[in-house]
């Protein structure tokens, strides 16, 4: 089963949110044992915990809370790291080393460790110490500048955390899996410096490579995939719903034009002189019928037309239901609900309901026993506030 491909791989995840947390989510989905290492809640301090539904509720993961600023907490983490295959952290550059749990520290105890640092701008360079979030990384990569804009020219706010997920989390997973394969051949671990901004630049390769090769500056509306042509755009239907048209290939464009009663535009798909006229004609025709009427006629007619769905509509989409895209989960306080299922490359997913962890629930005793610590050791560490 795809969900057990990483059976036997143990991951220590020091991040609660962001790209590192996304990476550990996907590694767990493929069968890795992921241990979330979080801070011990301060007495009167604020302890930020993701909501119960965040990142698919940390399903199938274990959890331990450790005070990494204490000598005892450092020792607990290093004991866990001795038995781990992967460490994922998302501190600012230098913080893990100052805590005594950096790559060199862990490698000295476990030469086979794959240690992945995920940060916004990487471990080096003039911006390495800068704080940031998803929108910042989309901004500095050219992504926002090349995206469609409103009448005021304002860059858009994307509807998904593309940078954290595809630019950071997925890049971390790819690097980790590659390092594990390499370790299988050499026996040596690796240090991985994953930068979210670097990852988004990689996603922007079509536009950036064009500029590097030709000197032509891309931007919103510049190319085929950024709104230059009417064949790749969105259009409003009579009921206010929207349709996405992506008829790039000539045959798809021809099919669409003929279906809409606009055969005069078949041979002028990329004629810059008439794009606004084509766009106007398409908009006028799409405005004559409701969105789902158009979808019923065009989606199966090789026209590359799809409805712009809301999140509730996505959940009800029969295609996704047929693919098992959502699974049941249960939470001790919130009951049973659906959540996004593991992708697992479309393979069969585990049956039954996933159990969602309560925010305060830990596996401390089990995990510490697994690295040779006695019940008395656990009780002493808990009493001193080193673990929870």
C-alpha positions in Angstrom: 0.0 0.0 0.0 1.3 3.5 -0.9 0.6 4.7 2.6 3.3 2.4 4.1 6.1 3.1 1.6 8.0 5.0 4.3 7.4 2.4 7.0 10.4 2.3 9.3 11.4 6.0 8.7 11.2 8.1 11.8 10.9 11.9 11.4 11.3 14.5 14.2 9.4 17.7 13.3 10.1 20.8 15.2 7.6 23.0 13.3 3.9 23.5 14.1 3.0 25.5 11.0 4.4 26.5 7.6 6.3 24.5 5.0 8.0 22.2 7.4 4.7 21.1 8.9 3.3 20.5 5.4 6.4 18.3 4.6 5.9 16.2 7.7 2.2 15.8 6.9 3.0 14.3 3.5 5.8 12.1 4.9 3.3 10.7 7.5 0.8 10.1 4.8 3.3 7.8 3.1 3.9 5.8 6.2 6.7 7.6 8.1 6.5 7.8 11.9 6.4 11.5 12.5 7.0 12.9 16.0 5.9 16.5 16.5 8.3 18.1 19.0 6.6 21.1 20.4 7.4 23.5 23.3 6.2 22.9 26.8 3.4 25.4 27.5 4.5 28.3 29.7 2.5 28.9 32.8 1.1 32.3 32.0 2.5 32.6 28.5 0.8 32.2 25.2 1.2 28.9 23.5 0.1 29.0 19.9 -1.4 25.7 18.7 -2.9 25.2 15.2 -6.7 24.6 15.2 -7.8 21.0 15.3 -8.4 20.9 11.5 -5.0 22.4 10.5 -2.8 20.3 8.2 -5.3 17.5 8.3 -5.2 17.5 12.1 -1.7 15.9 12.4 -3.3 12.6 11.8 -1.2 9.5 12.4 1.5 11.5 14.2 2.9 11.3 17.6 3.7 14.3 19.9 6.0 15.2 22.7 6.5 18.6 24.3 10.1 19.5 25.3 11.7 22.6 26.8 14.5 22.9 24.3 16.0 25.8 26.2 16.9 23.6 29.1 19.8 21.2 29.3 17.5 18.4 30.1 15.3 19.2 27.1 18.3 19.2 24.8 19.3 15.8 26.1 15.8 14.5 25.5 15.8 15.7 21.9 19.2 14.3 21.2 18.1 10.9 22.5 15.2 11.0 20.2 17.4 12.2 17.3 19.8 9.2 17.8 16.9 6.9 16.8 15.5 9.1 14.0 16.1 9.2 10.3 15.0 12.7 9.6 14.9 16.0 11.5 12.8 18.9 10.1 13.1 22.4 11.6 12.1 25.9 10.6 13.9 28.1 13.1 15.7 31.2 11.8 19.2 30.5 10.7 21.5 29.8 13.6 18.8 29.2 16.2 18.9 25.4 16.2 22.7 25.5 16.6 22.4 27.9 19.6 19.9 25.5 21.2 22.5 22.7 20.8 20.3 20.7 18.4 21.7 21.9 15.0 22.9 19.6 12.3 26.5 19.3 13.6 25.2 18.4 17.0 22.8 15.8 15.8 25.2 14.4 13.2 27.8 13.8 16.0 25.3 11.5 17.6 23.7 10.1 14.5 25.9 10.3 11.3 22.9 8.8 9.2 20.6 11.7 10.0 18.9 13.6 7.2 18.6 17.1 8.6 16.3 19.5 6.8 16.2 23.2 7.6 13.3 25.1 6.0 13.4 28.9 6.1 11.9 31.7 4.0 15.2 32.8 2.4 17.6 30.0 3.1 20.6 29.7 5.4 22.8 32.2 3.5 22.5 35.4 1.6 21.7 39.0 2.6 18.0 38.2 3.3 18.6 35.0 5.3 17.6 36.6 8.6 14.4 38.2 7.4 11.0 37.2 8.7 8.3 36.4 6.2 5.2 34.5 5.2 3.7 32.9 2.1 2.7 36.2 0.4 6.2 37.6 0.9 7.9 34.7 -0.9 5.4 34.9 -3.8 6.2 38.6 -4.0 10.0 38.3 -4.2 9.9 35.4 -6.7 8.0 37.3 -9.5 4.9 35.2 -8.9 2.7 38.1 -7.9 4.0 40.4 -10.6 3.2 37.9 -13.3 -0.3 37.2 -11.9 -3.5 38.8 -13.3 -4.4 42.1 -11.7 -7.6 44.1 -10.9 -8.4 47.5 -12.5 -6.3 49.3 -10.0 -3.2 47.2 -10.9 -3.0 45.7 -7.4 -1.2 42.4 -7.3 -3.6 39.6 -6.2 -3.8 37.7 -3.0 -3.7 34.0 -4.0 -6.4 31.7 -2.7 -3.9 29.1 -1.5 -0.6 29.1 0.3 1.4 28.2 -2.9 4.8 29.2 -1.4 4.5 27.3 1.8 3.1 24.2 0.1 4.7 23.9 -3.4 7.6 26.2 -2.8 8.6 25.0 0.6 6.9 21.8 1.8 7.0 19.9 -1.4 10.6 20.9 -2.1 11.5 19.7 1.4 9.8 16.3 0.8 11.6 15.9 -2.5 15.0 16.7 -0.9 14.4 14.5 2.1 13.4 11.5 -0.1 16.4 12.0 -2.4 18.7 12.2 0.7 17.2 9.0 2.1 17.8 7.2 -1.2 21.4 8.5 -1.2 21.9 7.4 2.3 20.8 3.9 1.3 23.8 3.8 -1.1 26.4 5.6 1.0 25.3 5.2 4.6 25.8 8.9 5.2 23.1 11.4 6.1 22.8 14.9 4.7 22.1 18.5 5.5 19.3 20.1 3.5 18.9 23.9 3.2 15.4 24.4 1.8 14.4 28.0 1.0 10.8 28.7 0.3 11.7 31.7 -1.9 14.1 29.5 -3.9 11.3 27.0 -4.4 8.9 29.6 -5.7 11.6 30.8 -8.1 11.8 27.3 -9.4 8.0 27.3 -9.9 8.5 30.5 -12.0 11.0 28.9 -14.3 9.0 29.5 -17.5 8.9 33.2 -17.0 12.4 33.7 -15.5 14.1 31.5 -18.1 12.4 33.5 -20.9 13.8 36.7 -19.4 17.3 35.2 -18.9 17.4 33.9 -22.5 15.8 36.8 -24.4 15.8 39.8 -22.1 12.1 40.2 -22.6 10.4 41.2 -19.3 7.4 39.0 -18.5 4.5 40.1 -16.4 0.7 39.9 -16.1 -0.8 39.5 -19.5 2.6 38.9 -21.1 2.4 35.3 -22.2 0.1 32.5 -23.0 -0.3 31.4 -19.4 -0.6 34.8 -17.8 -3.6 36.3 -19.7 -2.3 37.5 -23.1 -4.8 35.6 -25.1 -8.5 35.2 -24.8 -8.2 31.4 -25.1 -6.7 31.3 -21.5 -8.9 33.3 -19.3 -12.0 33.3 -17.0 -15.5 34.4 -18.0 -18.7 35.2 -16.1 -21.8 33.2 -16.8 -25.4 34.4 -16.7 -25.9 33.3 -13.0 -22.8 35.1 -11.8 -20.7 31.9 -11.8 -17.4 31.7 -13.5 -15.8 29.5 -16.1 -12.1 28.8 -16.6 -11.2 28.5 -20.3 -7.7 27.0 -21.1 -8.1 26.1 -24.7 -4.4 26.3 -25.6 -4.0 23.7 -28.3 -5.5 24.6 -31.7 -8.0 21.7 -31.7 -9.3 22.6 -28.3 -9.7 26.2 -29.4 -11.4 25.2 -32.6 -13.8 23.0 -30.7 -14.7 25.9 -28.3 -15.2 28.5 -31.0 -17.5 26.3 -33.0 -19.4 25.2 -29.9 -20.0 28.9 -29.0 -21.0 29.9 -32.5 -17.8 31.9 -33.1 -16.1 30.1 -36.0 -14.6 33.4 -37.2 -12.0 33.3 -34.5 -10.7 29.8 -35.0 -7.7 30.9 -37.1 -6.9 34.0 -35.1 -6.3 32.4 -31.7 -2.9 34.2 -31.1 -3.5 37.3 -33.3 -2.7 40.2 -30.8 -4.6 42.7 -32.9 -8.0 41.1 -32.2 -7.6 39.7 -28.7 -9.9 42.2 -27.0 -12.6 41.5 -29.7 -12.3 37.8 -29.2 -12.5 38.2 -25.4 -15.5 40.5 -25.7 -17.3 38.0 -27.9 -16.5 35.1 -25.6 -17.7 37.1 -22.6 -21.0 38.0 -24.4 -21.8 34.4 -25.3 -20.9 33.0 -21.9 -23.1 35.6 -20.3 -26.2 34.1 -22.0 -26.3 30.9 -20.0 -25.7 29.7 -16.4 -22.3 28.3 -15.5 -23.4 24.7 -15.1 -25.3 24.7 -18.3 -22.1 25.6 -20.1 -20.1 23.0 -18.2 -22.6 20.3 -19.2 -22.1 21.2 -22.8 -18.5 22.0 -23.0 -16.5 20.1 -20.4 -16.8 16.8 -22.2 -16.4 18.3 -25.6 -12.6 18.7 -25.7 -12.7 22.4 -25.0 -10.7 22.6 -21.8 -13.5 24.4 -20.0 -14.1 24.0 -16.2 -16.2 25.6 -13.6 -14.7 27.9 -11.0 -15.8 26.0 -7.9 -16.3 27.3 -4.3 -14.9 25.2 -1.5 -18.3 23.7 -0.7 -18.7 22.8 -4.4 -15.2 21.2 -4.3 -16.3 19.0 -1.5 -19.4 17.9 -3.4 -17.5 17.3 -6.7 -18.2 13.8 -7.9 -14.8 13.5 -9.5 -13.1 14.0 -6.2 -15.5 11.7 -4.4 -14.7 9.0 -6.9 -11.0 9.5 -6.2 -11.5 9.3 -2.4 -10.3 12.8 -1.9 -11.9 13.2 1.5 -11.8 10.9 4.6 -13.5 10.8 7.9 -11.8 12.0 11.1 -12.9 11.9 14.7 -11.9 14.3 17.5 -12.7 13.9 21.2 -14.4 17.3 21.4 -15.4 18.1 17.8 -16.8 14.7 16.8 -16.7 13.3 13.3 -16.0 15.4 10.2 -14.4 15.1 6.8 -10.9 16.2 6.0 -8.7 16.1 2.9 -7.3 12.6 2.4 -3.7 11.6 1.7 -3.0 11.9 -2.0 -0.8 8.8 -2.2 -0.4 9.2 -5.9 -4.0 8.1 -6.4 -3.4 4.7 -4.8 -5.9 3.0 -2.5 -6.1 4.9 0.9 -6.4 3.3 4.3 -10.0 2.5 5.3 -11.8 3.7 8.3 -11.7 7.0 10.2 -8.6 8.9 11.2 -8.2 9.9 14.8 -7.5 13.6 15.4 -5.3 14.5 18.3 -6.4 16.8 21.1 -4.2 19.8 21.4 -2.8 18.8 24.8 -2.4 15.1 24.1 1.1 13.7 24.0 3.0 10.4 23.6 5.8 11.5 25.9 6.1 8.3 28.1 5.9 6.0 25.1 8.5 8.0 23.1 11.0 8.4 25.9 10.6 4.7 26.9 11.5 3.9 23.3 14.9 5.7 23.6 15.7 3.9 26.9 14.4 6.3 29.5 12.7 4.8 32.6 9.3 5.7 34.1 11.2 7.4 36.9 13.2 9.5 34.4 10.0 10.6 32.7 8.4 11.5 36.0 11.4 13.5 37.0 11.6 15.4 33.7 7.9 16.1 33.8 8.0 17.4 37.4 10.9 19.8 36.5 9.0 21.1 33.4 11.4 19.7 30.9 8.7 17.7 29.2 4.9 17.6 29.1 
